[in-house]
Amino acid sequence: IFFSIVASMLTSIHLIVGLFHVSLVAAASIIIVIVAALVFFGGINSSGMAGIFKILLVFATVFVGGILSYNDLGGLTGIRESFPAFPWLSLFGKGIEDSLFSLFSMVIGVISTQTYVQALFSAKDSATAAAGCVTAALIVIPVGLPSVMIGMYMHAMHPEINAIDALPFYLCIYLPEWLGGIGIAALLLSSLGSISGLALGIGTMISRDIFNDLLGLRDVKRLLWISRFSVLAVTFGAVIFVFHYLDSLVLHWNYLSMALRGAGIFLPLTFIVFFKGLVPKEAGFAAMIAGIMVACLWPFIFPDSANALFPSLAFNLLFLLRNCYQNVINFGKDTAYLRNIKRKVTLLMSDFPYPCEYLYLFRSDFITGYTIIQDKQKTRQG
């Protein structure tokens, strides 16, 4: 979640610096004040309202800008003339490994994110959840493709600018003033709303999951202030982090965030849902820790292969499959034992003569049949 905040913080700082011509420190201060106001006075409702406005405004402006930039490039013919087929028009332009890493990071990260999973589980039935997934996927297309067109147009016309400045620059220069202003406002609202919502999520986890559940703190006011100070601390941390990576790509941090979520959550969550009861919580916790540690240490140990998603998933499987296999073996042994017990109970109830030691076995290991066995034992003694 922190790296998602970094991605939104990177966008916000560049937008404010470019629009208002202020210093980086001033831009960061403005962001911290706005995030604090949104979280302190609006809470989750403010971030939800920001999300609704963000979708409508971004959809309208980017869609129009994408059509205009496509026509200005000369359509498909002009695009083919301006950009070589590889890497610009290839799905694997960055290389197969990096492209697959980006693809699976996005898919696994979405599946592992509480926000998306909770939205599906909140649906009234499976059909509604499936319809919501399809609708969300269809909404992404008319926003993603126009954004690509705008980026390609800006690279053709202004190859000297940073990638992060391409969309704001296009909205300010090439769109009508009123429409470009709406688009800039949408981008700024989007990034600030994302920062406040994600920071609030971290603050809630720290106050409730750690101080409330683990440390036993029950004072509501103290928990509220812990949540607020956590939001400020996370925002300050993201600002300091961004200052060291001002020229980095937003998508890099988004993909890294998704990969880290998948490394710790995806396979343990999958095994809990589809193989319920086979994985003890200790094994699930160990798999989560192993996946996250591998994801963090892999780029330092193997710098030539910095994409750590797949090694992290392999270490997840190492812990999960071992415990699943052991539990399946134990389950088979327990099933055979219970079948033997059931056969003995059946014979006992049919007046088949059994040695007394089996009765003690029943009394100690098969408690649900104790009354029947005790009654039958009394009948025989009588």
N, C-alpha and C positions, 0 to 999 in steps of 0.2 A: 504494500500500500504506500509505503514511504516513497518508492521510486515513481509511482504514479503521481504523487504530489510534486516530485521534482520535475516531471514532464510538464505539468500544468504551471508550475512556478516559472519554468524556463520560458514558456509562452507569454505569461503575464508580464514578466520583467521586460522582455523585448518589445511587447506592445506598448507598455507605458513609456519606456524610454523613447521609442520611435514617435509616438503621438505627441507627447508633452515636452520632449527634449529636456528631460531631467536626468540627473545622475543615477547610477545603479543603486546607490544607497537610498536615495529619495524614492526611487521606484519600489524597492524592497519595503521601505517604511510604509508607503501607501498600501501595499498589498497586505502587510501585517495588520494595519488598522482596519481595513475593509473585512478581512477574514475574521478578526476578533469581533467586529460589529455584527457580522452575519451569524456567527456561532453563539455569541453571548445573548443577543436579543431575538434571534430568529430560530436558532436550533435547526433541527432537521427539516422543519417546514420551509425555511428560507432556501435551503439547498434544493428541496424538491421543486419549489416555484422557479428557481433559477434553471433547473433542468428542463422544465416545460418551455419556458421562453427560449432557451438555448436551442432546442430542437427546431422550433418554428422559424426562428430568425436565421440560423445557420442553413437550414434546408432551403429557404427562399433565396438568400443571397448567393450561396455557393452554386446552386443549380443554375441560376441565371448567368453567373460568371463562367461556369463551365461551358455553357452553350456558346457564349460570346467568344471565349478563347478558342474553342474548337473551330468556329467559323474563321477567326482571325488566322489560325494556323493553316487554313486551306483545306480543312477536312482530312480524310484519310490519306489523300494524295499528298497534301502538304506535310503531314506528319511523317510519312515514309521518306519524303525528300529531305526533311530537316533532321531526322533522327535515324541512325542506323538500326537495323533490326535487332542486333545484339550490341549492348545490353538493354537498350531502351524499350524495345517491344517484346522482350522475353520475360516470362515469369521467373526464370532462373538467372536474371542478369547479374545478380550479386554472387552467383555460385550456387551449386545445388545444396551444399551444407548450410549456408546462411539462409537460403530461401526456405528450406525445410524447417530450420530452427524457427524462423519467423512465423511460418504457418502453424506449426504445432504449438509454439508458445502462445499464440493467440487463441487457438481452439482449447487447449488444455487450461490456459489461464481463465478463460470465460467460464468453463465448466467448474473451476475450482473457486470462483469468486462468490462470496456469500450474497452479494447484491443480486446477481443473476439467478442463483439457485433459489434464493428466497422468493423472488418474483414468480418463478415457476411453481414452487410449492404452495404459493398463495392463491393460485388459480383454483376456480371452483371445481374443475374436472380436468382430465387428461387432454380432452379435445381443445379446451380453452388454452391450456398451456402450450400445446403444439401450434395452435393458431397464433399465439403471441410470439413464439420463436420464429415462425415463418414471416410474420409481419415485420419484426425487428430486422430480420435479414434483408427483406426487400427494401426497407427504409435506408439501409446502409448503401445500397447500390447507387441511387441518385445523388448521394452526397459524396461517396468515395470516388466515383469516376469523374465527376466535374472537378474535384480537387486535383486529381491527376492531370487533367487537361490544363488547369491553371498553372500547376507546377511546371509542366513541360513548356507552356507558352512563356513563362517568366524566365526559364532557362535559355530559351531561344533568343529572347529579346534583351535580357539582362543577366548574362552568365556570371557577372561579377558579384552579385548579391548573395548573402547567406540564404540557405534553404529555409530557415525559420522565418525570414522576412519576406518570402515570396508572396504568400497569400495576403498579408496586410498591405504590402506594396501594391499588389494588383487591385485590391478593393479601393484603395485611396486614389489611384491614378487612372485606372481603366474603366471603372464603373461610374455611373452618375453619382453626384455628390450625396444625394439623399439615400440612394441604395448602398453606396459604399459606407456611409455613416452607420446605417443599420447593421451592415456586416461586421464592421469594426466593433460596434457595441455588442453584437452577438458573440464574437470571439472573446472579448474581454470578460463579458458576463459568464461565458462558458468556462474559461480558465479559472476565474475567481470562485465560481460556484463549485467547481470540481475540487479546488484546494480546500474550501471550507467543509464540504461534505466528507471528503476523505480524512481530513484532520479531525473532524468530529467523530468519525468512526474509530480512529485510533484512540482518541480521548475517552470514548465510551468503553472500549475494551480495557484500557488501563484502569479506569475507575471501578468498573463493575466486575470484570473477570479477575483482576489482580487484587485490588484493594478490598472489594466487597466479598468476593467468593473465596479467595485464597487467604487474605489477611484478616477477614472477619470484621471489617469496618462497616458499621451500620448507620452512621450519621449521614443523613441525606445531604445536608448543607456542605459538609466536608467533602463528600463524594462529588458534588457539583463543582466545587472549586478545584478539586483534583483534576476533573475532566477539563475544565477551562484552562488551567495552567498546562496541562498536557497538550492541548491544542496549540497554545502559544509556543511551547517548547518544540513541538514537531515542525511548526511553521518556521521558526528561527533556524532549526536544523536544515530544513530544505533550502532556505535562503543561502546559508553558508555553503552548502553542497553545490548549489547552482553557480555561485561565484567562482568555483574552481572549474566548472565545465560550461562556460557561457557559449561556446561555439559548438557544442554537441548537438546531436539530432534528437528531436522529441521522441521519435519512434524507437530510438535505441533504448530509452528509459522505459517506455511502455512495454516493449518486448521483454526487457530484463525483469520488470515487475511481474509480468504474466508468467515468465519462466520460473521465478522464485515461488510464486503461488503454486504452480503445478508441481514443482519439486517436492513441496511439503504436504500438499493436500490431495492431489488428483488420485493417485493410486490408493492411499489409505481410505479416502472417501468412497472410491469405487468398490473396494473390498467390503467395506461396511454395508453398502447398499445391496450388493449382489451376493455376497457370501457372509451373511449375517451369522454371527456366532462362531465362525471359524478362526477369527483373528482376535486375540485378547487385546485389551486396551494398552497393555505394556508394549506389545509388539507394534501396534499402530503408532504409538508415541515414538518408539525407537526408529521406525521407518521414516517418520516425519523429520526427526532430528538428523538422521543420516542423509536424507535427500537435501535438506537445506545446507548442511555442512559441505556436502560435495559441490552444490551449486556455488557456494561462496569461495571454496578453496581451489576448485578445478582451474579457473583462469590463471592462478598463480603457479600451480604445479605443472600445467600443460598450456603454456601461453600460445602455442601454435594452434591449439584447438580450444578456443575460449568458450564455445557454446556448450554449456554444462547441463542442458535439459535432459538429454538422453542418458548420460551417465548417472544423473540424479534419479531418474526413473528406474534404472537398473539396480541401484542400491535400495530403492524402495522395494522392488520385487524380491531382492535377496532376503530381507527381513520378513516380508509378508508371506511369500511362498513357503519358506521354511516352517513357519508357524502353522500355516494352513495344512501342510503335509502332515505335521505332527498331530494336529487336532483331528484330521481325517483318520489317521491310524488309531488314535485313542478312541475316536467315536466308533470305529469298527469293533475294537475290543470291548467297549462298554455295551454295544448292541448285542454282541454274542453273550456277554455275561447276563444281561437282562433277559434274554431269551431263555437261558438256562434256568434262571430264577423263576420265570413264568411257568416253565414246564414243571418245575418242582412244586410250585403252588397248585397247579392243576392236578397233579397226582395226589397231593395232600388232601385237597378238597374232595377227591373221589375215593377217599378212604384207603388209598394205597399206603402200605406200611413203610414209613421212612424213619431212619435213625434220628435220635433226639438232637444230634448236633446240627442238623439242617434247620431245626426250629430256631435255634439260637442265631444261625446265619440270617434267617428271615428277619428275626426281631432286630438285629443290629444293622442290616444293610437294605432291607426292603420295608421301610417303615409303613408305607401305605397299605401293606397287607398284614400288618401286625395284629389287628383285631381279629381277622379271619383265622390266622394261625393260632392266636391265643385261645379263641373259642374252640377250635378243633382240638387243641392240646388238652383243654379242660374236659372235653367230651370223652377223649380217649382215657384220661386218668379216672374219669367217673365210671 
